[in-house]
């Protein structure tokens, strides 16, 4: 096992410490505080962009949203003011 141990040790010690070669998916906090903060901001920007895109596409009035979701609920209870507006007047 001497050769295998030596090979594993050399492979593990050959990791370069420069964060810009492995960013944003490199190792954790040993690269420094600012690298960790930048990784968090990068992930937040990606998730925020995905949330905005989904909100745009499927949100109220979105191009991929079913139109039936934008219509008022016919089974919802109406207030007395709305009932007066819906009834025709015979003046």
Biopython code that builds the backbone (N, CA, C, O; Angstrom):
import numpy as np
from Bio.PDB.StructureBuilder import StructureBuilder

atoms = [
    (1, "UNK", "N", (0.818, -1.206, 0.000)),
    (1, "UNK", "CA", (0.000, 0.000, 0.000)),
    (1, "UNK", "C", (0.860, 1.268, 0.000)),
    (1, "UNK", "O", (0.318, 2.373, -0.030)),
    (2, "UNK", "N", (2.146, 1.134, 0.032)),
    (2, "UNK", "CA", (3.013, 2.296, 0.083)),
    (2, "UNK", "C", (2.872, 3.171, -1.157)),
    (2, "UNK", "O", (2.833, 4.397, -1.055)),
    (3, "UNK", "N", (2.795, 2.541, -2.329)),
    (3, "UNK", "CA", (2.648, 3.309, -3.564)),
    (3, "UNK", "C", (1.302, 4.034, -3.598)),
    (3, "UNK", "O", (1.231, 5.200, -3.987)),
    (4, "UNK", "N", (0.233, 3.339, -3.188)),
    (4, "UNK", "CA", (-1.108, 3.940, -3.186)),
    (4, "UNK", "C", (-1.167, 5.129, -2.224)),
    (4, "UNK", "O", (-1.732, 6.167, -2.568)),
    (5, "UNK", "N", (-0.596, 4.995, -1.030)),
    (5, "UNK", "CA", (-0.575, 6.087, -0.061)),
    (5, "UNK", "C", (0.204, 7.281, -0.594)),
    (5, "UNK", "O", (-0.207, 8.429, -0.425)),
    (6, "UNK", "N", (1.320, 7.005, -1.232)),
    (6, "UNK", "CA", (2.124, 8.092, -1.801)),
    (6, "UNK", "C", (1.365, 8.790, -2.921)),
    (6, "UNK", "O", (1.391, 10.016, -3.020)),
    (7, "UNK", "N", (0.686, 8.010, -3.768)),
    (7, "UNK", "CA", (-0.075, 8.585, -4.866)),
    (7, "UNK", "C", (-1.224, 9.459, -4.348)),
    (7, "UNK", "O", (-1.447, 10.559, -4.853)),
    (8, "UNK", "N", (-1.943, 8.969, -3.348)),
    (8, "UNK", "CA", (-3.043, 9.737, -2.780)),
    (8, "UNK", "C", (-2.516, 11.006, -2.114)),
    (8, "UNK", "O", (-3.114, 12.072, -2.261)),
    (9, "UNK", "N", (-1.408, 10.906, -1.389)),
    (9, "UNK", "CA", (-0.836, 12.085, -0.730)),
    (9, "UNK", "C", (-0.419, 13.134, -1.751)),
    (9, "UNK", "O", (-0.661, 14.323, -1.546)),
    (10, "UNK", "N", (0.197, 12.715, -2.834)),
    (10, "UNK", "CA", (0.624, 13.683, -3.853)),
    (10, "UNK", "C", (-0.568, 14.318, -4.572)),
    (10, "UNK", "O", (-0.548, 15.507, -4.890)),
    (11, "UNK", "N", (-1.596, 13.523, -4.822)),
    (11, "UNK", "CA", (-2.790, 14.080, -5.472)),
    (11, "UNK", "C", (-3.480, 15.078, -4.560)),
    (11, "UNK", "O", (-3.976, 16.106, -5.023)),
    (12, "UNK", "N", (-3.516, 14.782, -3.259)),
    (12, "UNK", "CA", (-4.170, 15.688, -2.318)),
    (12, "UNK", "C", (-3.344, 16.945, -2.082)),
    (12, "UNK", "O", (-3.911, 18.014, -1.859)),
    (13, "UNK", "N", (-2.031, 16.845, -2.126)),
    (13, "UNK", "CA", (-1.190, 18.020, -1.872)),
    (13, "UNK", "C", (-1.017, 18.875, -3.124)),
    (13, "UNK", "O", (-0.463, 19.971, -3.043)),
    (14, "UNK", "N", (-1.478, 18.400, -4.278)),
    (14, "UNK", "CA", (-1.325, 19.161, -5.515)),
    (14, "UNK", "C", (-2.444, 20.172, -5.716)),
    (14, "UNK", "O", (-2.497, 20.830, -6.756)),
    (15, "UNK", "N", (-3.336, 20.309, -4.746)),
    (15, "UNK", "CA", (-4.438, 21.275, -4.866)),
    (15, "UNK", "C", (-3.862, 22.675, -4.780)),
    (15, "UNK", "O", (-3.118, 22.998, -3.853)),
    (16, "UNK", "N", (-4.208, 23.495, -5.745)),
    (16, "UNK", "CA", (-3.691, 24.859, -5.762)),
    (16, "UNK", "C", (-4.562, 25.749, -4.888)),
    (16, "UNK", "O", (-5.788, 25.660, -4.955)),
    (17, "UNK", "N", (-3.963, 26.600, -4.076)),
    (17, "UNK", "CA", (-4.750, 27.417, -3.155)),
    (17, "UNK", "C", (-5.354, 28.671, -3.780)),
    (17, "UNK", "O", (-6.106, 29.375, -3.106)),
    (18, "UNK", "N", (-5.058, 28.972, -5.021)),
    (18, "UNK", "CA", (-5.582, 30.209, -5.599)),
    (18, "UNK", "C", (-7.082, 30.056, -5.853)),
    (18, "UNK", "O", (-7.507, 29.147, -6.566)),
    (19, "UNK", "N", (-7.865, 30.933, -5.277)),
    (19, "UNK", "CA", (-9.323, 30.801, -5.303)),
    (19, "UNK", "C", (-9.902, 31.097, -6.676)),
    (19, "UNK", "O", (-10.965, 30.570, -7.005)),
    (20, "UNK", "N", (-9.262, 31.901, -7.476)),
    (20, "UNK", "CA", (-9.836, 32.269, -8.774)),
    (20, "UNK", "C", (-9.846, 31.119, -9.774)),
    (20, "UNK", "O", (-10.533, 31.199, -10.792)),
    (21, "UNK", "N", (-9.104, 30.061, -9.508)),
    (21, "UNK", "CA", (-9.117, 28.911, -10.409)),
    (21, "UNK", "C", (-10.263, 27.955, -10.098)),
    (21, "UNK", "O", (-10.658, 27.175, -10.965)),
    (22, "UNK", "N", (-10.797, 27.995, -8.903)),
    (22, "UNK", "CA", (-11.868, 27.082, -8.518)),
    (22, "UNK", "C", (-13.179, 27.795, -8.234)),
    (22, "UNK", "O", (-14.189, 27.134, -7.991)),
    (23, "UNK", "N", (-13.195, 29.108, -8.255)),
    (23, "UNK", "CA", (-14.404, 29.853, -7.895)),
    (23, "UNK", "C", (-15.458, 29.687, -8.961)),
    (23, "UNK", "O", (-15.063, 29.664, -10.126)),
    (24, "UNK", "N", (-16.709, 29.572, -8.724)),
    (24, "UNK", "CA", (-17.448, 29.608, -7.463)),
    (24, "UNK", "C", (-17.723, 28.245, -6.865)),
    (24, "UNK", "O", (-18.415, 28.165, -5.850)),
    (25, "UNK", "N", (-17.212, 27.164, -7.446)),
    (25, "UNK", "CA", (-17.581, 25.843, -6.961)),
    (25, "UNK", "C", (-16.423, 25.110, -6.307)),
    (25, "UNK", "O", (-16.390, 23.880, -6.294)),
    (26, "UNK", "N", (-15.496, 25.846, -5.778)),
    (26, "UNK", "CA", (-14.345, 25.233, -5.141)),
    (26, "UNK", "C", (-14.607, 24.891, -3.683)),
    (26, "UNK", "O", (-15.754, 24.868, -3.239)),
    (27, "UNK", "N", (-13.531, 24.625, -2.938)),
    (27, "UNK", "CA", (-13.698, 24.264, -1.535)),
    (27, "UNK", "C", (-14.245, 25.403, -0.694)),
    (27, "UNK", "O", (-14.388, 26.526, -1.176)),
    (28, "UNK", "N", (-14.544, 25.119, 0.536)),
    (28, "UNK", "CA", (-15.265, 26.046, 1.410)),
    (28, "UNK", "C", (-14.493, 27.246, 1.888)),
    (28, "UNK", "O", (-13.993, 28.025, 1.076)),
    (29, "UNK", "N", (-14.385, 27.413, 3.199)),
    (29, "UNK", "CA", (-13.917, 28.667, 3.787)),
    (29, "UNK", "C", (-12.405, 28.823, 3.808)),
    (29, "UNK", "O", (-11.917, 29.884, 4.196)),
    (30, "UNK", "N", (-11.646, 27.813, 3.408)),
    (30, "UNK", "CA", (-10.194, 27.981, 3.452)),
    (30, "UNK", "C", (-9.689, 28.940, 2.385)),
    (30, "UNK", "O", (-8.515, 29.311, 2.404)),
    (31, "UNK", "N", (-10.537, 29.346, 1.463)),
    (31, "UNK", "CA", (-10.115, 30.303, 0.444)),
    (31, "UNK", "C", (-10.214, 31.743, 0.922)),
    (31, "UNK", "O", (-9.712, 32.641, 0.246)),
    (32, "UNK", "N", (-10.829, 31.988, 2.038)),
    (32, "UNK", "CA", (-10.913, 33.336, 2.575)),
    (32, "UNK", "C", (-12.342, 33.815, 2.715)),
    (32, "UNK", "O", (-13.260, 33.278, 2.094)),
    (33, "UNK", "N", (-12.514, 34.835, 3.540)),
    (33, "UNK", "CA", (-13.836, 35.362, 3.860)),
    (33, "UNK", "C", (-14.523, 35.980, 2.649)),
    (33, "UNK", "O", (-15.708, 35.736, 2.423)),
    (34, "UNK", "N", (-13.802, 36.773, 1.870)),
    (34, "UNK", "CA", (-14.415, 37.455, 0.736)),
    (34, "UNK", "C", (-14.835, 36.477, -0.363)),
    (34, "UNK", "O", (-15.827, 36.707, -1.055)),
    (35, "UNK", "N", (-14.090, 35.399, -0.520)),
    (35, "UNK", "CA", (-14.487, 34.386, -1.487)),
    (35, "UNK", "C", (-15.797, 33.738, -1.079)),
    (35, "UNK", "O", (-16.644, 33.469, -1.930)),
    (36, "UNK", "N", (-15.976, 33.482, 0.216)),
    (36, "UNK", "CA", (-17.215, 32.890, 0.705)),
    (36, "UNK", "C", (-18.376, 33.864, 0.514)),
    (36, "UNK", "O", (-19.465, 33.454, 0.113)),
    (37, "UNK", "N", (-18.155, 35.143, 0.797)),
    (37, "UNK", "CA", (-19.203, 36.156, 0.622)),
    (37, "UNK", "C", (-19.570, 36.286, -0.853)),
    (37, "UNK", "O", (-20.750, 36.375, -1.193)),
    (38, "UNK", "N", (-18.571, 36.298, -1.728)),
    (38, "UNK", "CA", (-18.840, 36.403, -3.161)),
    (38, "UNK", "C", (-19.581, 35.183, -3.684)),
    (38, "UNK", "O", (-20.441, 35.310, -4.556)),
    (39, "UNK", "N", (-19.258, 33.998, -3.162)),
    (39, "UNK", "CA", (-19.990, 32.804, -3.566)),
    (39, "UNK", "C", (-21.448, 32.905, -3.142)),
    (39, "UNK", "O", (-22.346, 32.551, -3.907)),
    (40, "UNK", "N", (-21.688, 33.387, -1.924)),
    (40, "UNK", "CA", (-23.063, 33.556, -1.456)),
    (40, "UNK", "C", (-23.833, 34.551, -2.300)),
    (40, "UNK", "O", (-24.999, 34.321, -2.623)),
    (41, "UNK", "N", (-23.196, 35.652, -2.660)),
    (41, "UNK", "CA", (-23.852, 36.647, -3.506)),
    (41, "UNK", "C", (-24.112, 36.101, -4.912)),
    (41, "UNK", "O", (-25.141, 36.402, -5.517)),
    (42, "UNK", "N", (-23.195, 35.311, -5.419)),
    (42, "UNK", "CA", (-23.370, 34.698, -6.731)),
    (42, "UNK", "C", (-24.565, 33.750, -6.734)),
    (42, "UNK", "O", (-25.382, 33.769, -7.655)),
    (43, "UNK", "N", (-24.660, 32.924, -5.700)),
    (43, "UNK", "CA", (-25.780, 31.990, -5.590)),
    (43, "UNK", "C", (-27.085, 32.756, -5.406)),
    (43, "UNK", "O", (-28.101, 32.386, -5.994)),
    (44, "UNK", "N", (-27.076, 33.815, -4.601)),
    (44, "UNK", "CA", (-28.283, 34.627, -4.396)),
    (44, "UNK", "C", (-28.718, 35.292, -5.701)),
    (44, "UNK", "O", (-29.913, 35.387, -5.979)),
    (45, "UNK", "N", (-27.764, 35.749, -6.496)),
    (45, "UNK", "CA", (-28.104, 36.370, -7.782)),
    (45, "UNK", "C", (-28.719, 35.353, -8.736)),
    (45, "UNK", "O", (-29.670, 35.671, -9.451)),
    (46, "UNK", "N", (-28.193, 34.145, -8.755)),
    (46, "UNK", "CA", (-28.758, 33.101, -9.634)),
    (46, "UNK", "C", (-30.171, 32.754, -9.190)),
    (46, "UNK", "O", (-31.077, 32.680, -10.020)),
    (47, "UNK", "N", (-30.376, 32.538, -7.883)),
    (47, "UNK", "CA", (-31.711, 32.195, -7.387)),
    (47, "UNK", "C", (-32.691, 33.359, -7.575)),
    (47, "UNK", "O", (-33.856, 33.140, -7.907)),
    (48, "UNK", "N", (-32.225, 34.584, -7.367)),
    (48, "UNK", "CA", (-33.079, 35.748, -7.583)),
    (48, "UNK", "C", (-33.479, 35.888, -9.042)),
    (48, "UNK", "O", (-34.622, 36.228, -9.346)),
    (49, "UNK", "N", (-32.541, 35.626, -9.945)),
    (49, "UNK", "CA", (-32.860, 35.669, -11.370)),
    (49, "UNK", "C", (-33.869, 34.604, -11.766)),
    (49, "UNK", "O", (-34.754, 34.852, -12.585)),
    (50, "UNK", "N", (-33.734, 33.426, -11.187)),
    (50, "UNK", "CA", (-34.700, 32.365, -11.477)),
    (50, "UNK", "C", (-36.077, 32.731, -10.936)),
    (50, "UNK", "O", (-37.086, 32.508, -11.606)),
    (51, "UNK", "N", (-36.127, 33.293, -9.729)),
    (51, "UNK", "CA", (-37.412, 33.689, -9.152)),
    (51, "UNK", "C", (-38.061, 34.789, -9.980)),
    (51, "UNK", "O", (-39.271, 34.755, -10.205)),
    (52, "UNK", "N", (-37.280, 35.764, -10.437)),
    (52, "UNK", "CA", (-37.825, 36.838, -11.259)),
    (52, "UNK", "C", (-38.359, 36.284, -12.580)),
    (52, "UNK", "O", (-39.434, 36.678, -13.032)),
    (53, "UNK", "N", (-37.609, 35.372, -13.195)),
    (53, "UNK", "CA", (-38.037, 34.801, -14.469)),
    (53, "UNK", "C", (-39.350, 34.028, -14.313)),
    (53, "UNK", "O", (-40.253, 34.164, -15.138)),
    (54, "UNK", "N", (-39.454, 33.223, -13.261)),
    (54, "UNK", "CA", (-40.693, 32.485, -13.035)),
    (54, "UNK", "C", (-41.852, 33.417, -12.724)),
    (54, "UNK", "O", (-42.975, 33.182, -13.169)),
    (55, "UNK", "N", (-41.587, 34.474, -11.964)),
    (55, "UNK", "CA", (-42.633, 35.443, -11.647)),
    (55, "UNK", "C", (-43.100, 36.151, -12.920)),
    (55, "UNK", "O", (-44.295, 36.392, -13.094)),
    (56, "UNK", "N", (-42.171, 36.480, -13.798)),
    (56, "UNK", "CA", (-42.528, 37.143, -15.053)),
    (56, "UNK", "C", (-43.353, 36.214, -15.941)),
    (56, "UNK", "O", (-44.365, 36.627, -16.507)),
    (57, "UNK", "N", (-42.920, 34.960, -16.062)),
    (57, "UNK", "CA", (-43.592, 34.041, -16.977)),
    (57, "UNK", "C", (-44.938, 33.555, -16.462)),
    (57, "UNK", "O", (-45.898, 33.460, -17.226)),
    (58, "UNK", "N", (-45.016, 33.244, -15.156)),
    (58, "UNK", "CA", (-46.218, 32.630, -14.612)),
    (58, "UNK", "C", (-46.958, 33.507, -13.615)),
    (58, "UNK", "O", (-47.941, 33.059, -13.024)),
    (59, "UNK", "N", (-46.519, 34.733, -13.412)),
    (59, "UNK", "CA", (-47.173, 35.639, -12.483)),
    (59, "UNK", "C", (-48.444, 36.224, -13.078)),
    (59, "UNK", "O", (-48.837, 35.859, -14.186)),
    (60, "UNK", "N", (-49.089, 37.132, -12.348)),
    (60, "UNK", "CA", (-50.315, 37.751, -12.863)),
    (60, "UNK", "C", (-50.073, 38.439, -14.208)),
    (60, "UNK", "O", (-49.216, 39.316, -14.324)),
    (61, "UNK", "N", (-50.826, 38.035, -15.201)),
    (61, "UNK", "CA", (-50.692, 38.615, -16.537)),
    (61, "UNK", "C", (-49.504, 38.093, -17.316)),
    (61, "UNK", "O", (-49.169, 38.653, -18.360)),
    (62, "UNK", "N", (-48.856, 37.043, -16.848)),
    (62, "UNK", "CA", (-47.681, 36.495, -17.527)),
    (62, "UNK", "C", (-48.035, 35.781, -18.813)),
    (62, "UNK", "O", (-49.164, 35.315, -18.968)),
    (63, "UNK", "N", (-47.097, 35.684, -19.736)),
    (63, "UNK", "CA", (-47.395, 35.079, -21.038)),
    (63, "UNK", "C", (-47.676, 33.576, -20.973)),
    (63, "UNK", "O", (-48.371, 33.063, -21.850)),
    (64, "UNK", "N", (-47.176, 32.860, -19.989)),
    (64, "UNK", "CA", (-47.404, 31.423, -19.892)),
    (64, "UNK", "C", (-48.449, 31.058, -18.836)),
    (64, "UNK", "O", (-48.676, 29.875, -18.581)),
    (65, "UNK", "N", (-49.073, 32.034, -18.231)),
    (65, "UNK", "CA", (-50.057, 31.775, -17.189)),
    (65, "UNK", "C", (-51.417, 31.486, -17.822)),
    (65, "UNK", "O", (-51.796, 32.120, -18.807)),
    (66, "UNK", "N", (-52.153, 30.520, -17.251)),
    (66, "UNK", "CA", (-53.511, 30.245, -17.715)),
    (66, "UNK", "C", (-54.398, 31.444, -17.420)),
    (66, "UNK", "O", (-54.357, 32.005, -16.325)),
    (67, "UNK", "N", (-55.189, 31.825, -18.395)),
    (67, "UNK", "CA", (-56.033, 33.013, -18.240)),
    (67, "UNK", "C", (-57.129, 32.808, -17.199)),
    (67, "UNK", "O", (-57.638, 33.781, -16.644)),
    (68, "UNK", "N", (-57.494, 31.574, -16.928)),
    (68, "UNK", "CA", (-58.550, 31.321, -15.945)),
    (68, "UNK", "C", (-58.118, 31.698, -14.527)),
    (68, "UNK", "O", (-58.967, 31.933, -13.666)),
    (69, "UNK", "N", (-56.822, 31.757, -14.277)),
    (69, "UNK", "CA", (-56.347, 32.156, -12.958)),
    (69, "UNK", "C", (-56.490, 33.655, -12.728)),
    (69, "UNK", "O", (-56.509, 34.094, -11.578)),
    (70, "UNK", "N", (-56.590, 34.447, -13.781)),
    (70, "UNK", "CA", (-56.714, 35.896, -13.644)),
    (70, "UNK", "C", (-58.167, 36.348, -13.528)),
    (70, "UNK", "O", (-58.425, 37.513, -13.227)),
    (71, "UNK", "N", (-59.119, 35.446, -13.763)),
    (71, "UNK", "CA", (-60.531, 35.801, -13.651)),
    (71, "UNK", "C", (-60.964, 35.734, -12.188)),
    (71, "UNK", "O", (-60.397, 34.961, -11.416)),
    (72, "UNK", "N", (-61.961, 36.534, -11.795)),
    (72, "UNK", "CA", (-62.437, 36.460, -10.409)),
    (72, "UNK", "C", (-63.125, 35.122, -10.146)),
    (72, "UNK", "O", (-63.679, 34.502, -11.054)),
    (73, "UNK", "N", (-63.078, 34.695, -8.897)),
    (73, "UNK", "CA", (-63.679, 33.422, -8.513)),
    (73, "UNK", "C", (-65.198, 33.554, -8.495)),
    (73, "UNK", "O", (-65.727, 34.382, -7.753)),
    (74, "UNK", "N", (-65.914, 32.761, -9.293)),
    (74, "UNK", "CA", (-67.370, 32.893, -9.325)),
    (74, "UNK", "C", (-68.035, 32.393, -8.035)),
    (74, "UNK", "O", (-69.170, 32.772, -7.747)),
    (75, "UNK", "N", (-67.351, 31.558, -7.265)),
    (75, "UNK", "CA", (-67.928, 31.035, -6.034)),
    (75, "UNK", "C", (-67.567, 31.862, -4.807)),
    (75, "UNK", "O", (-68.012, 31.553, -3.702)),
    (76, "UNK", "N", (-66.774, 32.900, -4.986)),
    (76, "UNK", "CA", (-66.367, 33.726, -3.846)),
    (76, "UNK", "C", (-67.556, 34.541, -3.354)),
    (76, "UNK", "O", (-68.342, 35.040, -4.160)),
    (77, "UNK", "N", (-67.695, 34.681, -2.040)),
    (77, "UNK", "CA", (-68.801, 35.510, -1.519)),
    (77, "UNK", "C", (-68.599, 36.971, -1.890)),
    (77, "UNK", "O", (-67.480, 37.483, -1.868)),
    (78, "UNK", "N", (-69.686, 37.627, -2.227)),
    (78, "UNK", "CA", (-69.609, 39.033, -2.620)),
    (78, "UNK", "C", (-70.104, 39.897, -1.476)),
    (78, "UNK", "O", (-70.982, 39.495, -0.712)),
    (79, "UNK", "N", (-69.537, 41.080, -1.367)),
    (79, "UNK", "CA", (-69.995, 42.034, -0.353)),
    (79, "UNK", "C", (-71.307, 42.670, -0.837)),
    (79, "UNK", "O", (-71.596, 42.630, -2.033)),
    (80, "UNK", "N", (-72.100, 43.251, 0.061)),
    (80, "UNK", "CA", (-73.372, 43.869, -0.359)),
    (80, "UNK", "C", (-73.183, 44.974, -1.406)),
    (80, "UNK", "O", (-74.045, 45.166, -2.264)),
    (81, "UNK", "N", (-72.068, 45.694, -1.339)),
    (81, "UNK", "CA", (-71.821, 46.762, -2.317)),
    (81, "UNK", "C", (-71.650, 46.180, -3.724)),
    (81, "UNK", "O", (-72.147, 46.746, -4.698)),
    (82, "UNK", "N", (-70.949, 45.057, -3.823)),
    (82, "UNK", "CA", (-70.746, 44.442, -5.131)),
    (82, "UNK", "C", (-72.049, 43.853, -5.669)),
    (82, "UNK", "O", (-72.273, 43.847, -6.880)),
    (83, "UNK", "N", (-72.907, 43.358, -4.776)),
    (83, "UNK", "CA", (-74.189, 42.804, -5.211)),
    (83, "UNK", "C", (-75.077, 43.897, -5.785)),
    (83, "UNK", "O", (-75.805, 43.661, -6.750)),
    (84, "UNK", "N", (-75.025, 45.101, -5.199)),
    (84, "UNK", "CA", (-75.814, 46.222, -5.705)),
    (84, "UNK", "C", (-75.339, 46.640, -7.089)),
    (84, "UNK", "O", (-76.146, 47.016, -7.940)),
    (85, "UNK", "N", (-74.026, 46.575, -7.314)),
    (85, "UNK", "CA", (-73.489, 46.947, -8.621)),
    (85, "UNK", "C", (-73.887, 45.927, -9.679)),
    (85, "UNK", "O", (-74.080, 46.293, -10.838)),
    (86, "UNK", "N", (-74.014, 44.659, -9.307)),
    (86, "UNK", "CA", (-74.329, 43.598, -10.261)),
    (86, "UNK", "C", (-75.815, 43.569, -10.626)),
    (86, "UNK", "O", (-76.162, 43.130, -11.723)),
    (87, "UNK", "N", (-76.696, 44.023, -9.737)),
    (87, "UNK", "CA", (-78.136, 43.975, -10.029)),
    (87, "UNK", "C", (-78.516, 45.153, -10.920)),
    (87, "UNK", "O", (-78.101, 46.284, -10.665)),
    (88, "UNK", "N", (-79.295, 44.897, -11.953)),
    (88, "UNK", "CA", (-79.707, 46.008, -12.843)),
    (88, "UNK", "C", (-80.732, 46.894, -12.160)),
    (88, "UNK", "O", (-81.567, 46.418, -11.392)),
    (89, "UNK", "N", (-80.662, 48.182, -12.446)),
    (89, "UNK", "CA", (-81.617, 49.140, -11.881)),
    (89, "UNK", "C", (-82.745, 49.373, -12.859)),
    (89, "UNK", "O", (-82.542, 49.427, -14.072)),
    (90, "UNK", "N", (-83.929, 49.509, -12.313)),
    (90, "UNK", "CA", (-85.098, 49.792, -13.153)),
    (90, "UNK", "C", (-85.605, 51.193, -12.830)),
    (90, "UNK", "O", (-86.609, 51.363, -12.138)),
    (91, "UNK", "N", (-84.907, 52.169, -13.333)),
    (91, "UNK", "CA", (-85.314, 53.576, -13.084)),
    (91, "UNK", "C", (-86.221, 54.095, -14.150)),
    (91, "UNK", "O", (-86.649, 55.247, -14.090)),
]
sb = StructureBuilder()
sb.init_structure("model")
sb.init_model(0)
sb.init_chain("A")
sb.init_seg("    ")
for serial, (resi, resn, name, xyz) in enumerate(atoms, 1):
    if name == "N":
        sb.init_residue(resn, " ", resi, " ")
    sb.init_atom(name, np.array(xyz, "f"), 0.0, 1.0, " ", f" {name:<3s}", serial, name[0])
structure = sb.get_structure()
